[in-house]
Amino acid sequence: MTVPSTLPPASATGTWIRGWRLDRLIHVGKTACVYRAKSDAGVVGALKALRPTAVSHRTAAERFAREISALQGLTHPAIPRLLDHGIDDDGLPWFATEWIVGWDLETHRIRLGGRLSPHEVCEFGLRTLEALSHAHAAGFVHRDIKPTNLFLSENGELKVLDFGLCRGLAAARGMDITGNFVIGTPAFTAPEQARGTFNVDGRADLWSLGATLFLLATGSTVYEETPGAQVRLSERGDARSLAVVAPELPAELILAVDRALVRDPAQRWQSADEMRQVLLEAYARTEHAPSTPPSLQALRDQHRRTTEQGLEMAAASYRRRSSTILRLVLSPDRSVARERALPGESELLIGREVAAPHWEVTDNKISRVHVRVGWDPQHGGYRATDAQSTNGLRVNGVRQESVALSPGDVLRVGDTLFILSEGAGMNGLRENAEQAARSPATLLLNGESGVGKEVLARQIHEWSGRRGPFVPINCGALPRELAASELFGHEKGAFSGAAGARRGVFHAAQGGTLLLDEIGELPLELQPLLLRALQERAIRPVGSDREQAVDVRVIAATNVRLDAAVTSGRFRGDLYARLAQIPLEIPPLRERREEILGLAESFATAAQKSLHITADAAEALLLWHWPFNVRELENLVRRWCAMAAHAPLGMEFLRGVNPAFLAPFQDRVSSPPGHGSGTHALNGPALERAELEALLRSCNDDISEVARRLSTTRSQVYRLCERLGLERPRGTKDTAPVRRG
């Protein structure tokens, strides 16, 4: 039985739509109605059906179809699950989502007197950004983020509702609006979305979220005008600054909101994750801070005087963490500076004889002026150019004359190695972890196997100041039949073989931190028990009829995507939402190359050895992809300490560990034993004419490159050519006098 098209919306209750009985009318909109409904299997959901009067309205029908498409493509704890959808006998589309009991953030704000605490504002902002990050990564823009579309459930979970305006990124960027109307709610519509013709991407959602957080924090909208005036202002003017309206708020919150509300999308936060990092700082700072921290008072004063100057002060530390840095990770020069921020306008010169503010490095294989690094507007990034040096420039193991750089690139200049870094990297992760350590919130550490999740968890425990022990347990190693006992303990006689009572890991970690490693492997039947323990901060041992309070800070770690596990039904969505209150992503070792040599040195020190490594071997380690991450690096260094520490860690040792380490060096002449790493010395076994001819061909007659591969000077290469009866190469690079350096 279907809803007769002639019935008014309220009259439809009690009827059926494709296996769903309509219990109660919830909302009547211009184009659709929402009902509380129950399926024939007893599942309660929210059923949304297009009204008969709107079925001929092309825009309404397309919007309805987009909402279904978006919900099908998005799987995140903060986005309602799509339970069912279809078309009824009258041709009306409908869909059902999970039933959520609670209220929207606008109602929540009004109930609390018109504005929320800074900590709540940060918390709701972080949860929304997690959902937006997922949606944007999946290719969707919500386009209608506002307080009434953010729903707070009874158990404290936040849900992002109403994906009716949601569009795929490709469609949103090319959309042409010719009518005199606005897509979205005026007070929360991004400027580019309010114009007649616009390109919209995820940054529009960040503007809308900034306007939402502005309202939640201050009780007023970013534009104090009528709706029509708000539209006109969003087309031409700037939103009000949180620094002016509420300068007493945390500086990090002000920065997060005010930058989100910048009119030019290019000057806003460029991603939900970028905005989230700053908001996370505000969240951690407000967790136990009922009063203004003295260290922020200077920032607040600046905000009161002038918006731009105050915001610049607040943003300074963030820009330092997000700027592009060239890091020196190995050099014969022990006294040289280890990192430099790359200039935005001028060039940075690197050489043996360059004056300040350029980078002077004492390395015999570096020329007086060796490399120029500067901004390339066409590439939209930095470019490194060889300044006609003697020994050349290598980027990621390849000889280059001029090359556009990307974060993570390895630059070799002589025997000195640099890495281009962008953003906070691991330092930013550690800062966020240290701030989160002071919060009682549950942390979820995501990362590949071997990246150091347990090491970071131990550090978080130390930062937290909790006096109890740090207790790690691998959920994947728990015997299924004894898993509940391992976690919560058991009473005497609780099961066969339980001769006495036993404490579980929750009791063992009392007053401290419990690390639930490989949480994705926790048996499904135990997940409701863990969820209750986290919610109630109490456990019930197996065989007991009483709950026992526990004071335990929980950190979960996993190398699998729990959101995907939720989608496949292998992990509970409510437990995932509870565990991921503060998620921290630990990048694999191949994405944090600047740490590799420092980690190697620390492993050697732990083995009571000093790390001595050749430049070629260090370059090889930096370019390796490290499939087993930090654990693989530690094993390599320990092997060297045990078997070969009498000699520097060089290419011969790496060849013995895994010949694939030498793959980036196949274009270089390999050395015989005893003659360094990755080079062939002229004072070793004599070169044959055919060998030198082959080397010249592989180097395109570039004598500088031949000299580099043979660890000698160009003049010696010329003499060798004469001795072997080879014609002097006439490459354009070798018409200048020979330079030494």
C-alpha positions in Angstrom: 0.0 0.0 0.0 1.3 3.4 -0.8 0.5 7.0 0.2 -2.3 8.2 -2.0 -1.1 11.3 -3.8 -4.3 13.2 -2.9 -3.8 12.8 0.9 -2.4 15.8 2.8 0.9 15.0 4.5 -0.7 14.4 8.0 -3.3 12.0 6.6 -0.6 9.7 5.3 0.3 8.5 8.8 -0.7 4.9 9.4 -0.2 4.0 5.7 2.8 2.1 4.2 5.5 3.0 1.7 7.4 -0.1 0.4 7.6 -2.0 3.7 7.7 1.1 6.0 4.7 2.2 8.1 4.4 5.9 8.6 3.9 6.5 12.4 4.1 10.2 12.8 4.5 13.4 10.7 7.7 15.1 11.8 8.2 18.0 9.4 6.4 19.5 6.4 8.6 21.3 3.9 7.8 23.0 0.6 8.9 20.0 -1.4 9.1 17.0 1.0 7.7 15.6 4.2 9.6 13.7 6.9 7.9 11.0 9.0 8.8 8.7 11.8 8.5 5.3 10.3 8.9 1.6 11.2 9.9 -1.1 8.8 8.2 -4.5 8.7 11.4 -5.8 10.3 10.8 -3.4 13.3 13.6 -0.9 12.4 12.7 2.7 13.3 13.8 5.4 10.8 13.2 8.9 9.5 11.4 8.6 6.1 11.6 11.5 3.8 9.2 11.6 0.8 8.8 14.0 -2.0 5.4 15.7 -1.9 3.1 15.1 -4.9 2.8 18.8 -5.6 6.6 18.9 -6.1 7.1 15.9 -8.4 6.8 18.1 -11.5 9.3 20.6 -10.1 12.5 19.7 -11.8 14.8 21.4 -9.2 13.0 19.8 -6.3 13.2 16.3 -7.9 17.0 16.8 -8.7 17.7 18.0 -5.2 15.9 15.0 -3.7 17.9 12.6 -6.0 21.2 14.3 -5.0 20.4 13.8 -1.3 19.9 10.1 -1.9 23.1 9.9 -3.9 25.1 11.8 -1.3 23.9 9.5 1.5 24.7 6.5 -0.5 28.3 7.7 -1.1 29.0 8.9 2.5 29.7 6.5 5.4 30.7 8.4 8.5 29.5 8.3 12.2 28.5 11.9 12.0 26.4 11.4 8.8 23.0 9.6 9.1 23.0 6.1 7.7 20.8 5.5 4.7 18.6 2.5 5.5 16.4 2.2 2.4 15.2 4.2 -0.6 13.0 3.7 -3.6 10.0 5.0 -5.6 6.5 4.2 -4.6 3.6 3.2 -6.8 2.7 6.8 -7.6 6.2 7.5 -8.8 7.3 9.5 -5.7 10.9 9.0 -4.6 11.6 8.4 -0.9 14.4 7.4 1.4 14.8 6.3 5.1 17.7 7.1 7.4 18.5 6.1 10.9 16.2 7.5 13.6 18.0 10.0 15.9 16.5 11.4 19.1 17.8 14.8 20.1 17.7 18.5 19.0 19.6 20.8 16.6 22.3 23.1 17.7 20.1 26.2 17.2 17.7 24.7 19.8 20.6 23.8 22.0 22.0 27.3 21.8 18.7 28.9 22.8 18.2 26.5 25.7 21.5 27.5 27.1 20.8 31.2 27.0 21.8 32.1 23.4 25.5 31.2 23.3 27.6 28.2 24.0 30.9 27.9 26.0 34.1 28.1 23.9 34.8 24.5 24.7 31.5 23.3 23.3 31.9 25.5 20.2 35.3 23.9 19.6 33.9 20.4 20.1 31.0 20.9 17.7 33.3 22.5 15.2 35.7 19.6 15.4 33.0 17.0 14.9 31.6 18.8 12.0 35.0 19.2 10.4 35.5 15.4 10.6 32.3 14.8 8.7 33.2 17.5 6.1 36.6 16.1 5.6 35.0 12.7 4.9 32.5 14.3 2.5 35.0 16.4 0.7 37.4 13.4 0.3 34.4 11.5 -1.2 33.8 14.4 -3.7 30.8 16.1 -2.1 30.1 19.7 -1.0 27.3 20.1 1.5 26.5 23.7 0.7 24.0 24.2 3.6 26.0 23.9 6.8 24.1 25.8 9.6 23.0 25.3 13.2 19.6 23.7 12.3 21.4 21.1 10.1 23.7 20.0 12.9 21.8 17.6 15.2 22.8 16.7 18.7 21.6 13.2 19.8 20.6 12.2 23.3 23.9 10.3 23.8 25.9 13.4 22.8 26.8 12.4 19.2 26.7 15.1 16.5 25.0 14.4 13.1 25.2 16.5 10.0 21.7 16.6 8.4 20.0 17.7 5.1 22.2 16.8 2.2 19.5 18.1 -0.2 21.8 20.9 -1.5 24.9 18.6 -1.6 26.7 18.4 -4.9 29.6 16.5 -6.3 32.7 18.7 -6.5 32.9 18.5 -10.3 29.3 19.6 -10.7 29.5 22.3 -8.1 32.6 23.9 -9.7 30.9 24.2 -13.0 27.4 25.3 -11.9 25.9 28.3 -13.5 23.1 30.1 -11.5 21.2 32.6 -13.6 18.1 33.1 -11.5 17.8 35.8 -8.8 18.1 33.4 -5.9 20.6 31.9 -3.5 21.5 28.3 -3.0 21.7 27.9 0.7 20.6 29.9 3.8 21.6 33.6 3.4 23.1 34.0 6.9 25.4 31.0 6.3 26.0 31.2 2.6 29.6 31.7 1.4 30.2 34.8 -0.7 31.1 32.8 -3.8 27.9 30.7 -3.4 25.8 33.8 -3.1 26.9 35.2 -6.4 25.0 34.6 -9.6 27.8 32.6 -11.2 30.3 30.8 -9.0 32.7 28.0 -8.5 32.1 26.2 -5.3 34.3 23.7 -3.5 34.8 22.5 0.1 36.0 26.0 1.2 32.4 27.2 0.9 31.4 24.7 3.6 34.2 26.0 5.8 32.8 29.5 5.4 29.4 28.3 6.4 30.9 26.4 9.4 32.7 29.6 10.4 29.4 31.5 10.3 27.8 28.7 12.4 30.5 28.8 15.1 30.3 32.6 15.1 26.6 32.3 16.0 27.1 29.6 18.6 29.9 31.6 20.3 28.4 35.1 20.2 24.6 34.6 19.8 24.5 36.8 16.7 25.0 36.2 13.0 28.0 37.4 11.0 25.7 39.9 9.2 23.3 41.8 11.5 20.8 42.6 8.7 17.7 41.3 7.1 18.0 38.1 5.1 18.0 40.0 1.8 20.7 42.4 3.1 22.7 39.4 4.3 22.7 38.1 0.8 23.9 41.4 -0.7 26.6 41.7 2.0 27.9 38.2 1.3 28.2 39.2 -2.3 30.2 42.3 -1.8 31.3 42.8 1.8 33.3 41.2 4.6 31.8 39.2 7.5 32.2 40.6 11.0 35.3 39.5 12.8 35.1 37.4 15.9 38.1 39.2 17.2 36.1 42.4 17.3 32.7 41.0 18.5 34.1 38.6 21.1 37.8 39.4 21.8 37.6 37.5 25.1 37.4 34.1 23.3 40.5 31.9 22.9 42.9 33.2 20.3 43.0 29.9 18.5 39.2 29.8 18.2 39.2 33.4 16.9 41.8 32.5 14.3 39.9 29.4 13.2 36.6 31.3 12.7 38.0 34.5 11.3 40.1 32.8 8.6 37.2 30.6 7.7 35.1 33.8 7.1 37.6 35.5 4.8 35.8 36.6 1.6 38.5 35.3 -0.8 38.4 31.4 -0.8 42.2 31.4 -1.6 42.9 33.1 1.7 40.7 30.8 3.8 41.6 27.5 5.2 42.2 25.3 2.2 40.8 22.1 3.8 38.7 20.8 6.7 41.8 19.1 8.1 43.8 22.4 8.0 41.1 24.3 9.9 40.7 21.3 12.3 44.3 21.5 13.4 43.9 25.0 14.8 40.5 24.3 16.3 42.0 21.3 18.1 44.4 23.7 19.8 41.5 25.8 21.0 39.7 22.6 22.2 42.7 21.4 24.2 43.3 24.8 25.7 39.7 25.3 26.9 39.3 21.8 28.3 40.5 22.8 31.8 40.6 26.6 31.4 37.6 28.4 32.9 39.6 31.6 33.0 41.7 33.3 30.4 45.3 32.0 30.3 47.7 34.8 31.0 49.9 33.8 28.0 47.0 34.7 25.6 46.2 38.1 27.1 48.6 39.9 24.8 46.8 38.4 21.8 43.4 39.4 23.2 44.6 43.0 23.7 45.7 43.1 20.1 42.4 41.7 18.9 40.6 44.5 20.8 42.7 47.2 19.1 42.5 46.1 15.5 41.2 43.0 13.8 43.9 42.6 11.2 46.8 43.2 13.5 45.3 41.0 16.2 44.6 38.2 13.7 48.1 38.4 12.3 49.5 38.0 15.9 47.2 34.9 16.5 48.2 33.4 13.1 51.9 33.9 13.4 52.7 30.7 15.2 50.4 28.8 12.9 52.1 30.2 9.8 55.5 29.2 11.3 54.3 25.6 11.5 52.7 25.6 8.1 55.4 27.4 6.1 57.8 25.6 3.7 61.0 24.6 5.4 64.3 23.3 3.9 65.8 21.0 6.5 69.5 19.9 6.5 69.6 16.3 7.7 73.3 15.4 6.9 76.4 17.4 6.3 80.1 17.4 6.9 79.5 20.8 8.4 78.5 20.2 12.0 78.0 23.9 12.9 75.7 24.9 10.1 72.0 25.8 10.8 69.8 22.8 10.5 66.8 24.4 8.8 65.7 27.5 6.9 62.2 28.8 6.1 62.1 29.5 2.3 61.5 33.1 1.3 58.3 34.0 -0.4 59.8 36.6 -2.8 63.6 36.4 -3.1 65.9 33.4 -3.8 67.8 31.4 -1.3 71.3 30.6 -2.4 73.2 27.5 -1.0 76.9 27.4 -1.4 80.4 27.2 0.2 80.9 31.0 -0.1 77.6 32.8 0.1 76.8 35.7 2.4 73.9 36.1 4.8 71.0 35.8 4.6 71.9 32.9 2.3 72.9 29.4 3.5 76.6 28.9 3.7 77.7 25.2 4.1 81.3 24.0 4.6 81.4 21.0 2.3 84.4 20.4 0.0 82.1 19.0 -2.7 79.9 22.1 -2.7 80.7 25.0 -5.1 80.9 28.6 -4.1 77.3 29.1 -5.3 75.8 25.7 -5.8 72.0 25.9 -5.8 69.3 28.5 -6.1 65.9 27.9 -4.5 63.1 30.3 -5.2 59.3 30.6 -5.7 58.0 29.6 -9.1 54.6 31.2 -9.7 53.9 29.1 -12.8 54.4 25.9 -10.8 52.8 27.3 -7.6 55.7 26.1 -5.5 59.4 26.3 -5.0 62.0 25.4 -7.7 65.6 24.4 -7.3 68.1 25.3 -10.0 71.7 24.2 -10.3 73.9 27.3 -10.3 76.4 25.7 -12.8 78.0 23.8 -9.9 80.9 21.4 -10.2 79.2 18.4 -8.7 75.7 19.1 -9.6 72.3 18.9 -7.9 70.4 15.7 -7.3 66.7 15.6 -6.4 65.3 12.2 -5.3 68.4 10.6 -6.6 68.2 12.1 -10.1 70.6 14.7 -11.5 68.7 17.9 -12.2 69.4 21.2 -13.8 66.1 22.8 -12.7 63.2 21.1 -11.0 59.9 22.0 -9.3 60.0 20.8 -5.7 57.3 19.0 -3.7 57.1 18.4 0.0 59.3 15.4 1.0 61.8 15.8 -1.9 65.4 14.9 -1.0 68.0 17.4 -2.4 71.7 16.3 -2.5 74.3 19.1 -2.8 77.8 17.6 -2.5 77.7 15.4 0.6 75.0 17.5 2.2 71.4 16.3 2.2 68.3 18.5 2.5 64.6 17.7 2.7 61.8 20.0 1.7 59.1 20.0 4.4 55.7 21.8 4.4 53.4 22.3 7.4 53.9 21.2 11.0 54.6 17.5 10.1 55.5 15.3 13.1 56.2 18.4 15.2 52.6 19.5 14.7 51.3 16.0 15.5 53.4 16.0 18.7 52.0 19.4 19.7 48.5 18.3 19.1 49.1 15.1 21.0 50.6 17.0 24.0 47.6 19.3 24.1 45.2 16.4 23.8 47.0 14.6 26.6 45.6 17.1 29.1 42.1 16.2 28.0 40.1 13.2 29.4 38.8 12.6 25.9 39.4 9.3 24.2 42.2 9.3 21.5 42.2 7.2 18.4 45.7 6.8 16.8 45.5 5.8 13.2 48.6 4.6 11.3 50.2 1.8 9.4 51.8 -1.1 11.2 55.2 -0.1 12.7 54.7 3.7 12.6 55.1 4.1 16.4 51.6 4.2 17.7 52.5 2.6 21.0 55.5 5.0 21.4 53.3 8.0 20.9 50.7 6.6 23.3 53.3 6.2 26.0 54.4 9.8 25.4 50.8 11.0 25.7 50.5 9.1 29.0 53.6 10.9 30.3 52.3 14.3 29.1 49.0 13.7 30.8 50.4 13.7 34.3 48.3 10.7 35.3 50.0 8.9 38.2 48.7 5.4 37.3 50.5 2.9 35.0 50.5 2.8 31.2 49.0 -0.6 30.3 49.0 -1.7 26.6 47.0 -4.7 25.3 46.7 -6.0 21.8 43.0 -6.7 21.0 44.0 -8.9 18.1 45.8 -11.3 20.4 42.9 -11.7 22.9 41.4 -15.3 22.9 37.8 -14.8 21.8 36.4 -16.9 24.7 38.5 -15.0 27.3 38.5 -11.5 25.9 35.9 -10.1 28.3 37.8 -11.5 31.2 41.1 -10.0 30.0 39.5 -6.6 29.6 37.1 -6.5 32.7 38.3 -9.3 34.9 36.2 -12.1 36.4 34.8 -13.4 39.6 35.7 -16.7 41.1 33.7 -19.5 39.5 32.5 -17.2 36.6 33.4 -19.9 34.1 35.1 -23.3 34.0 38.6 -22.9 35.2 38.0 -19.6 37.0 39.4 -20.9 40.3 39.8 -17.4 41.7 38.9 -13.8 41.0 41.2 -11.9 38.5 41.6 -8.3 37.6 41.3 -7.2 34.0 43.4 -4.5 32.2 40.9 -1.8 33.1 41.6 -2.4 36.8 45.4 -2.7 36.1 45.4 0.7 34.4 43.5 2.4 37.3 44.5 6.0 37.6 46.6 5.7 34.4 46.2 5.0 30.7 45.0 2.0 28.8 46.2 1.5 25.2 43.8 -0.7 23.2 46.1 -1.6 20.3 44.6 -3.1 17.1 41.2 -2.0 18.3 39.7 -3.0 14.9 40.3 -6.7 15.8 38.1 -6.5 18.9 35.3 -9.1 18.7 32.0 -7.6 17.7 30.2 -9.1 20.7 32.6 -7.3 23.1 32.1 -3.9 21.5 28.9 -3.0 23.3 30.6 -3.8 26.6 33.5 -1.6 25.8 31.2 1.2 24.7 29.4 1.1 28.0 32.6 1.1 29.9 33.7 4.3 28.1 30.3 6.0 28.5 29.8 5.1 32.2 33.5 4.9 33.3 32.5 1.7 35.0 33.0 -2.0 34.2 31.3 -5.2 35.2 33.7 -8.2 35.7 32.5 -11.5 34.2 30.3 -13.3 36.7 29.6 -10.1 38.8 26.2 -8.4 39.2 27.7 -5.0 40.1 29.5 -2.4 38.1 32.8 -1.0 39.5 33.9 2.6 38.8 37.2 3.0 37.0 39.4 6.0 36.4 41.2 5.1 33.2 42.2 7.2 30.2 41.7 5.1 27.1 43.8 5.4 23.9 42.8 3.2 21.0 45.2 2.4 18.1 44.5 0.8 14.7 46.2 0.2 11.4 42.8 -0.3 9.6 40.2 2.2 8.6 37.5 1.9 11.2 35.1 4.0 9.1 35.3 1.3 6.4 34.9 -1.4 9.1 31.7 0.4 10.3 30.4 0.4 6.7 31.1 -3.3 6.3 29.4 -4.1 9.7 32.7 -5.3 11.3 32.8 -2.4 13.8 30.0 -0.6 15.6 29.5 3.0 14.5 28.6 4.3 18.0 31.8 2.8 19.5 33.8 4.3 16.6 32.3 7.7 17.4 33.2 7.3 21.1 36.8 6.2 20.4 37.5 8.9 17.8 36.7 11.9 20.1 40.3 13.1 19.2 41.7 11.2 16.2 45.4 11.5 15.5 46.8 10.3 12.2 50.5 9.1 12.3 52.0 9.3 8.9 54.1 6.4 7.6 57.9 6.8 7.7 58.1 7.4 3.9 56.1 10.6 4.4 58.3 12.0 7.2 61.7 11.6 5.7 63.2 14.3 7.8 63.0 12.0 10.8 64.7 8.9 9.3 68.4 9.8 10.1 67.5 11.1 13.6 65.6 7.9 14.4 68.5 5.8 13.0 70.9 7.7 15.3 68.7 7.1 18.3 68.5 3.4 17.6 72.3 3.2 17.4 72.6 5.1 20.7 70.2 2.7 22.3 72.6 -0.1 21.2 75.5 1.9 22.7 77.0 2.7 19.3 77.7 5.9 17.4 76.1 6.1 14.0 78.6 6.7 11.2 77.0 6.8 7.8 78.2 7.7 4.3 76.3 10.3 2.2 75.3 7.7 -0.4 73.9 5.4 2.3 72.0 8.2 4.0 70.5 9.3 0.6 69.5 5.6 0.0 67.8 5.5 3.4 65.9 8.7 2.7 64.7 7.5 -0.6 63.6 4.0 0.5 59.8 3.5 0.8 60.0 1.7 4.2 57.0 -0.7 3.8 57.4 -1.8 7.5 58.0 1.8 8.7 60.0 2.6 11.9 60.2 -1.1 12.9 62.1 -1.9 9.7 64.5 1.0 10.2 65.2 -0.1 13.8 66.0 -3.6 12.6 68.4 -2.4 10.0 70.3 -0.2 12.4 70.5 -2.9 15.1 71.8 -5.3 12.4 74.5 -2.8 11.5 75.4 -2.3 15.2 75.7 -6.0 15.8 77.6 -7.0 12.6 79.3 -4.1 10.9 79.7 -1.1 13.3 83.5 -1.3 12.8 82.9 0.5 9.5 80.6 3.3 8.4 77.1 2.3 7.4 77.6 2.3 3.7 76.3 1.0 0.4 77.9 -2.4 0.7 76.1 -3.0 4.0 72.8 -1.9 2.4 73.4 -4.1 -0.6 73.8 -7.1 1.8 70.5 -6.1 3.6 68.5 -5.6 0.4 69.9 -4.8 -3.0 66.7 -2.8 -3.7 68.2 0.0 -1.5 70.5 0.7 -4.4 67.8 1.1 -7.0 68.0 5.0 -7.1 71.7 4.7 -7.8 71.7 2.4 -10.8 72.8 5.3 -13.1 75.9 5.8 -11.0 79.1 3.7 -11.2 79.2 1.3 -8.3 82.4 1.1 -6.3 84.5 -2.0 -5.6 84.9 -2.9 -1.9 87.0 -0.5 0.0 86.4 2.6 -2.2 83.6 4.4 -0.6 79.9 4.0 -1.3 78.2 4.5 -4.6 81.3 5.8 -6.4 84.3 4.4 -8.4 87.6 5.9 -7.5 90.3 6.6 -10.1 93.0 5.3 -7.9 91.3 1.9 -7.7 91.4 -0.7 -10.5 92.0 0.9 -13.8 89.1 1.9 -16.0 88.9 0.3 -19.4 88.3 2.5 -22.5 84.9 0.8 -23.0 83.9 1.5 -19.4 84.7 5.2 -19.7 83.0 5.4 -23.1 79.8 3.9 -21.6 80.0 6.3 -18.7 80.4 9.3 -21.0 77.4 8.1 -23.0 75.2 7.6 -19.9 76.1 11.2 -18.8 75.5 12.7 -22.2 79.2 13.8 -22.3 78.7 15.9 -19.1 82.2 15.9 -17.7 81.0 17.4 -14.4 78.7 14.4 -13.9 81.4 11.9 -14.9 83.8 13.5 -12.4 81.1 13.3 -9.7 80.5 9.6 -10.3 84.2 8.9 -10.2 84.8 11.1 -7.1 87.4 13.2 -8.9 87.8 16.5 -10.8 87.0 17.4 -14.3 90.7 18.0 -15.2 91.5 14.4 -14.1 88.7 13.1 -16.4 90.2 15.0 -19.3 93.6 13.5 -18.6 92.1 10.0 -18.4 90.4 10.6 -21.8 93.7 11.6 -23.3 95.5 8.6 -21.8 92.8 6.2 -23.2 92.8 7.9 -26.6 89.3 9.4 -26.3 88.4 12.6 -28.0 87.7 15.5 -25.5 83.9 15.9 -25.1 82.6 19.2 -26.5 79.4 19.5 -24.3 78.2 23.0 -23.8 78.7 22.5 -20.0 82.4 22.0 -20.4 83.6 25.0 -22.4 84.2 27.1 -19.2 87.5 26.8 -17.3 87.7 24.0 -14.8 86.5 25.0 -11.3 87.4 23.2 -8.2 85.1 22.9 -5.2 
